[in-house]
Amino acid sequence: MFELSKTILGLGLLIAAAGAVVMLASRFGLPLGRLPGDVAYRGKHVSIFFPIGTSILLSVVLSLIFYLISRFHR
């Protein structure tokens, strides 16, 4: 049970850190959600948004972070 509580606490801290990074990015004017490759369609009665470019960027950054964490954890 102790390991589960440590894991949940770690995930909570990770989510809080990600939220802080997104807040800082918006304050510095980084266009998360408006990157090249993000697809937005606005029709007469429908609006669709696919953040493909932002998803790829976040995937690369998170992969790098998790790689570094696993590298130093050993």
Secondary structure, DSSP 4 states (H G I P E B T S, - for coil): -HHHHHHHHHHHHHHHHHHHHHHHHHHTT--TTSSTTEEEEE-SS-EEEEEHHHHHHHHHHHHHHHHHHHHHH-
